[in-house]
Amino acid sequence: MATEEHTQDTVVEKEPGPLRLIVTLGVAGLVSGLCLVGAYIYTDPLIKASKARALEAAIYEVLPGCTKFDVYELKGDHLEKARAGAGTELRVFLGYDKGGAEIGYAIQSQVAGFQDVVAGIFGYVPSSKTIIGFKVLESKETPGLGDKIIKDARFLENFKQLAVEPEIVLVKHGEKQQPNEVDAITGATISSRAVVSLLNTGMKDWKEILDKK
């Protein structure tokens, strides 16, 4: 009985050489980089515009009765009205009521909190040396505890008429007696302390300059 033998060739694929791997990885990295740059270019103006709108709304909030404001930047030891598009961080916002009278200044400040940076803005009246409003601009404090610095209405009441001299002091909840004291949030003492530190830092940076303007 005749048999027919079939031979089958084994195909061996060569592994890609080092140069091919380098080129492939380089192309992939280039494409990824271009995607990231494109996303940044597209989203950066949107993010900046959103932050600018949030800041403007916060200025009106911390300066009750404010209908317009001017931006001032620090030049040496004095203030000058900022040019359009000025990007300096050393700036404050002077608010006016509908009659054109000055209300006070909105001041930005930030410090380290329990989780991350706590950034905020507050309204300051040089003539009475008081803070008349405060708002958190950025915080990653613990949900349900530290984030009460944003949501707790009783805590925010501290900043409607808060004296800044000799300095702002944090006291235990329910022990506030002096006009320069802040009633802490129960269970969120560290975050409460961060807010007081933020206010005192802002006052240290700006009080002398604004009081003599």
Long-range contacts (C-beta under 8 A, 24 or more apart in sequence): 54-137, 55-121, 55-137, 58-106, 58-121, 58-135, 58-137, 59-93, 59-95, 59-106, 59-121, 60-95, 61-133, 61-135, 62-106, 62-121, 62-122, 62-123, 62-132, 62-133, 62-134, 62-135, 63-93, 63-95, 63-103, 63-104, 63-105, 63-106, 63-123, 63-132, 63-133, 64-103, 64-123, 64-132, 64-133, 65-97, 65-98, 65-103, 66-95, 66-96, 66-97, 66-103, 67-96, 67-97, 67-98, 68-95, 68-96, 69-93, 69-94, 69-95, 69-96, 69-106, 70-94, 70-96, 74-209, 77-209, 78-209, 78-213, 79-209, 79-210, 79-213, 92-206, 92-210, 95-123, 104-132, 105-206, 105-210, 107-202, 107-205, 107-206, 108-137, 108-202, 109-198, 109-199, 109-201, 109-202, 109-205, 110-138, 110-198, 110-201, 111-194, 111-197, 111-198, 111-201, 112-194, 113-139, 113-140, 113-141, 113-146, 113-190, 113-191, 113-194, 114-141, 114-142, 114-146, 114-190, 114-191, 114-194, 115-140, 115-141, 115-142, 115-146, 116-140, 116-141, 118-149, 118-191, 118-194, 118-195, 118-198, 119-198, 120-195, 120-198, 122-159, 122-199, 122-202, 124-164, 124-202, 124-203, 124-206, 124-207, 124-210, 126-210, 126-211, 126-213, 129-163, 129-164, 129-165, 129-211, 130-161, 130-162, 130-163, 130-164, 130-179, 131-159, 131-161, 131-162, 131-164, 131-168, 131-199, 132-159, 132-160, 132-161, 132-162, 133-159, 133-160, 134-158, 134-159, 134-195, 134-199, 136-195, 139-191, 141-188, 141-191, 141-194, 142-188, 142-191, 145-187, 145-188, 145-191, 146-188, 146-190, 146-191, 147-191, 148-185, 148-188, 148-191, 149-185, 149-188, 149-191, 149-192, 149-194, 149-195, 152-185, 154-183, 155-183, 155-185, 155-192, 158-182, 158-183, 159-199, 162-199, 164-199, 164-203, 164-207, 167-200, 167-203, 168-196, 168-199, 168-200, 168-203, 169-196, 170-196
